[in-house]
């Protein structure tokens, strides 16, 4: 089909055993597009239905494509890949969304200049048919976490009724295979700087069995958000812990901290080690997550990370790690010799044991982290053609 023959809008619906509702959805979309004088196509992406869903969709004139690998996100990715419209509309095939409102979504895109339009069941009380656990706890909690981590202002990030231009979808580039696909769309729209808006919708009672798995899908959503937000999840707490631990080591070694006139020693130094090691590990994991986000998402042009990789050399990381490790071993060796010479009596300065152990742990971690970072940096986006 040439660009001149391509429809204005493609309505894409994933389908897995939706014979009770798929026909009503298709007919409602067809009537709506005809009444609005909008050229459009309906794409049903079958995800392995064993009922009459495919037969019903085909008989009503919808174009059916197949995605054998199960997953809400996978079905949408296949459906959108085969769509030919300038504008894309997504919605579930269970007749919960009112597809007669498609013209409102298109107007927001074509006339109001928005790039990403999402329905919201929470703006005008349209959430009454959401299951109680999801309505009052799950969805609001996920929405709050997402808005906090990414600075967005959504009221309903899990709404599956959305519309966007083909160009916007190509910029969003979602890859999630499951129910977290909806979150990825919302997150990436914000990260890409798209103009977004919400339209109030009312959720109708579902026809057929729900495919949502509350706790599994909730955890997968939270996991994805953590990977997408390494700065707040990893770097900030990790840097604070690492700095606190190292500063506490210095204070204890210099005898600046006292309790009842006695200098802080062994126990305080152990906490310094705990803070330092945990902080370093969190920062290291954050760097790995940031690299993943950079290579797969909208951190592609992150100058700070790009600068780091331009300057990072595996040999430098190995030398630094080895130096820290050897310094720690030297301190611990000297303390062991002193301990043996004193007939294994309690050490006068046990805080040095914790400091030496901290250096050994950080040194070894630096060596192996450098190896891992070096492996990841080989495939960084700037090297790809």
TIVEXSE-287980 format. One record per residue (C-alpha): z, x, y. Coordinates in steps of 0.2 Angstrom, whole numbers, plus 5000, padded with zeros to 4 digits. Example, Ala and Ser with C-alpha at 12.3 -4.5 7.8 and 13.67 -1.06 7.14 Angstrom:
2
((5039,5062,4978)),
((5036,5068,4995)),
This chain:
385
((5000,5000,5000)),
((4995,5007,5017)),
((5007,5007,5032)),
((4998,4993,5040)),
((5001,4982,5024)),
((5019,4987,5022)),
((5032,4973,5025)),
((5043,4974,5039)),
((5059,4972,5029)),
((5064,4976,5011)),
((5079,4967,5004)),
((5086,4977,4990)),
((5099,4970,4977)),
((5107,4979,4962)),
((5108,4968,4947)),
((5118,4969,4931)),
((5119,4952,4921)),
((5118,4941,4936)),
((5108,4927,4929)),
((5120,4914,4936)),
((5116,4919,4954)),
((5100,4930,4955)),
((5089,4915,4957)),
((5098,4907,4971)),
((5099,4923,4980)),
((5080,4926,4979)),
((5076,4909,4984)),
((5087,4909,4999)),
((5080,4926,5005)),
((5062,4919,5003)),
((5066,4904,5013)),
((5075,4914,5027)),
((5061,4926,5029)),
((5047,4912,5029)),
((5057,4902,5042)),
((5059,4918,5053)),
((5041,4923,5051)),
((5046,4940,5045)),
((5035,4949,5032)),
((5046,4955,5018)),
((5049,4960,5000)),
((5063,4957,4988)),
((5067,4972,4976)),
((5079,4969,4962)),
((5085,4985,4954)),
((5090,4981,4936)),
((5104,4992,4930)),
((5103,4987,4911)),
((5105,4968,4911)),
((5105,4960,4894)),
((5104,4942,4900)),
((5090,4933,4909)),
((5092,4941,4926)),
((5075,4951,4925)),
((5065,4936,4919)),
((5072,4925,4932)),
((5069,4938,4946)),
((5051,4941,4940)),
((5047,4923,4939)),
((5052,4920,4957)),
((5041,4934,4963)),
((5054,4948,4966)),
((5048,4965,4962)),
((5059,4972,4948)),
((5063,4991,4946)),
((5074,4998,4933)),
((5088,5011,4934)),
((5094,5014,4916)),
((5109,5025,4922)),
((5123,5013,4926)),
((5131,5013,4943)),
((5131,5003,4959)),
((5125,5018,4969)),
((5112,5023,4957)),
((5105,5006,4957)),
((5104,5006,4976)),
((5096,5023,4977)),
((5082,5018,4965)),
((5079,5002,4974)),
((5078,5010,4991)),
((5067,5023,4984)),
((5054,5010,4979)),
((5056,5000,4995)),
((5041,5000,5007)),
((5049,4991,5022)),
((5052,4998,5039)),
((5070,4990,5039)),
((5081,4989,5023)),
((5093,4976,5019)),
((5106,4978,5005)),
((5116,4964,4997)),
((5124,4960,4980)),
((5115,4948,4968)),
((5130,4937,4965)),
((5127,4925,4979)),
((5143,4930,4989)),
((5133,4935,5004)),
((5124,4922,5015)),
((5106,4929,5016)),
((5101,4916,5029)),
((5109,4928,5042)),
((5096,4942,5038)),
((5088,4938,5055)),
((5104,4942,5064)),
((5105,4959,5056)),
((5087,4962,5060)),
((5089,4957,5078)),
((5103,4969,5080)),
((5092,4983,5074)),
((5075,4978,5083)),
((5082,4970,5099)),
((5099,4978,5102)),
((5095,4996,5097)),
((5107,4998,5083)),
((5103,5010,5069)),
((5116,5004,5056)),
((5122,4986,5055)),
((5136,4981,5043)),
((5144,4964,5039)),
((5162,4962,5041)),
((5172,4949,5032)),
((5188,4952,5042)),
((5181,4948,5060)),
((5181,4929,5059)),
((5192,4926,5043)),
((5177,4927,5031)),
((5188,4936,5019)),
((5197,4921,5011)),
((5187,4923,4994)),
((5191,4941,4992)),
((5204,4944,4978)),
((5222,4945,4985)),
((5225,4963,4980)),
((5208,4969,4988)),
((5210,4957,5003)),
((5227,4962,5009)),
((5230,4980,5002)),
((5215,4989,4994)),
((5201,4986,5007)),
((5212,4987,5023)),
((5220,5003,5016)),
((5203,5011,5012)),
((5196,5006,5029)),
((5212,5013,5038)),
((5210,5030,5029)),
((5192,5031,5032)),
((5194,5027,5051)),
((5208,5040,5052)),
((5199,5054,5044)),
((5182,5051,5052)),
((5186,5043,5069)),
((5176,5027,5065)),
((5181,5009,5070)),
((5175,4999,5055)),
((5185,4983,5050)),
((5177,4982,5033)),
((5170,4998,5025)),
((5168,4990,5008)),
((5156,4976,5014)),
((5140,4977,5003)),
((5129,4967,5016)),
((5121,4979,5027)),
((5104,4983,5036)),
((5097,4999,5043)),
((5080,5007,5047)),
((5071,5018,5035)),
((5074,5032,5047)),
((5092,5029,5047)),
((5093,5029,5028)),
((5084,5045,5027)),
((5097,5053,5039)),
((5111,5046,5029)),
((5105,5052,5012)),
((5118,5044,5001)),
((5121,5052,4983)),
((5136,5043,4976)),
((5133,5035,4960)),
((5147,5021,4959)),
((5155,5009,4971)),
((5160,5022,4983)),
((5142,5022,4988)),
((5147,5009,5001)),
((5159,5021,5009)),
((5147,5035,5009)),
((5135,5024,5019)),
((5148,5020,5032)),
((5154,5038,5033)),
((5137,5046,5034)),
((5132,5034,5047)),
((5146,5040,5058)),
((5143,5058,5054)),
((5125,5056,5058)),
((5129,5049,5075)),
((5120,5033,5072)),
((5123,5018,5083)),
((5133,5006,5072)),
((5139,4988,5074)),
((5147,4975,5063)),
((5142,4956,5062)),
((5155,4943,5056)),
((5151,4936,5039)),
((5159,4924,5027)),
((5161,4929,5009)),
((5157,4915,4996)),
((5165,4913,4979)),
((5157,4924,4966)),
((5145,4918,4953)),
((5148,4928,4936)),
((5159,4942,4932)),
((5164,4955,4944)),
((5159,4973,4940)),
((5173,4980,4952)),
((5186,4991,4943)),
((5200,4991,4956)),
((5210,5007,4952)),
((5196,5017,4945)),
((5184,5013,4960)),
((5199,5015,4972)),
((5202,5032,4967)),
((5184,5037,4967)),
((5183,5031,4985)),
((5198,5041,4990)),
((5192,5056,4981)),
((5175,5056,4990)),
((5184,5054,5007)),
((5195,5069,5004)),
((5179,5079,5000)),
((5170,5073,5015)),
((5185,5078,5027)),
((5190,5095,5023)),
((5196,5099,5041)),
((5210,5086,5041)),
((5214,5086,5022)),
((5213,5105,5019)),
((5212,5116,5034)),
((5225,5109,5045)),
((5239,5107,5033)),
((5234,5123,5024)),
((5234,5133,5040)),
((5251,5126,5045)),
((5259,5130,5028)),
((5251,5148,5027)),
((5256,5152,5045)),
((5274,5145,5042)),
((5276,5155,5026)),
((5270,5172,5034)),
((5281,5169,5050)),
((5296,5166,5039)),
((5293,5182,5029)),
((5293,5192,5045)),
((5308,5183,5052)),
((5318,5186,5036)),
((5312,5205,5034)),
((5317,5209,5052)),
((5334,5200,5049)),
((5331,5188,5064)),
((5337,5173,5054)),
((5356,5171,5051)),
((5367,5158,5043)),
((5386,5160,5047)),
((5383,5177,5053)),
((5374,5182,5037)),
((5356,5187,5037)),
((5344,5175,5027)),
((5338,5184,5011)),
((5332,5179,4994)),
((5332,5160,4994)),
((5324,5159,5011)),
((5311,5172,5006)),
((5307,5162,4991)),
((5303,5147,5002)),
((5292,5159,5013)),
((5282,5163,4997)),
((5280,5145,4992)),
((5273,5140,5009)),
((5262,5156,5010)),
((5254,5154,4993)),
((5252,5135,4994)),
((5245,5136,5011)),
((5232,5150,5006)),
((5227,5140,4991)),
((5224,5124,5002)),
((5214,5134,5015)),
((5204,5142,5001)),
((5200,5125,4993)),
((5196,5118,5010)),
((5183,5132,5012)),
((5175,5127,4996)),
((5175,5109,5000)),
((5168,5113,5017)),
((5154,5122,5009)),
((5150,5108,4998)),
((5150,5096,5013)),
((5139,5108,5023)),
((5126,5109,5009)),
((5125,5091,5004)),
((5130,5081,5020)),
((5130,5082,5039)),
((5138,5099,5041)),
((5122,5107,5038)),
((5121,5114,5056)),
((5140,5119,5057)),
((5139,5135,5067)),
((5157,5140,5063)),
((5153,5140,5044)),
((5136,5147,5046)),
((5144,5162,5056)),
((5157,5164,5042)),
((5144,5166,5029)),
((5133,5178,5039)),
((5148,5189,5041)),
((5156,5187,5024)),
((5152,5200,5012)),
((5159,5200,4994)),
((5163,5218,4995)),
((5174,5215,5010)),
((5183,5201,5001)),
((5186,5211,4986)),
((5193,5226,4996)),
((5205,5215,5006)),
((5211,5207,4990)),
((5213,5223,4981)),
((5223,5230,4996)),
((5235,5216,4997)),
((5237,5217,4978)),
((5241,5235,4978)),
((5252,5234,4993)),
((5262,5221,4984)),
((5263,5231,4968)),
((5269,5246,4978)),
((5283,5236,4985)),
((5288,5228,4969)),
((5287,5245,4960)),
((5298,5253,4973)),
((5311,5239,4971)),
((5311,5240,4952)),
((5314,5259,4953)),
((5328,5256,4965)),
((5335,5242,4954)),
((5335,5254,4938)),
((5343,5268,4948)),
((5357,5256,4953)),
((5361,5252,4935)),
((5353,5235,4937)),
((5365,5229,4950)),
((5360,5215,4962)),
((5348,5221,4975)),
((5354,5223,4993)),
((5337,5216,5000)),
((5330,5203,4988)),
((5319,5196,5001)),
((5307,5211,4999)),
((5304,5205,4981)),
((5297,5188,4987)),
((5287,5197,5000)),
((5279,5209,4987)),
((5276,5194,4976)),
((5267,5185,4990)),
((5256,5199,4993)),
((5251,5201,4975)),
((5247,5182,4973)),
((5237,5182,4989)),
((5228,5197,4985)),
((5223,5191,4967)),
((5218,5174,4975)),
((5207,5183,4988)),
((5198,5192,4975)),
((5193,5177,4964)),
((5191,5166,4979)),
((5178,5179,4986)),
((5169,5179,4970)),
((5168,5160,4970)),
((5163,5159,4989)),
((5149,5172,4986)),
((5142,5162,4972)),
((5142,5146,4983)),
((5134,5155,4998)),
((5119,5160,4988)),
((5113,5143,4989)),
((5117,5138,5007)),
((5105,5127,5016)),
((5098,5140,5028)),
((5091,5150,5013)),
((5082,5135,5006)),
((5063,5132,5009)),
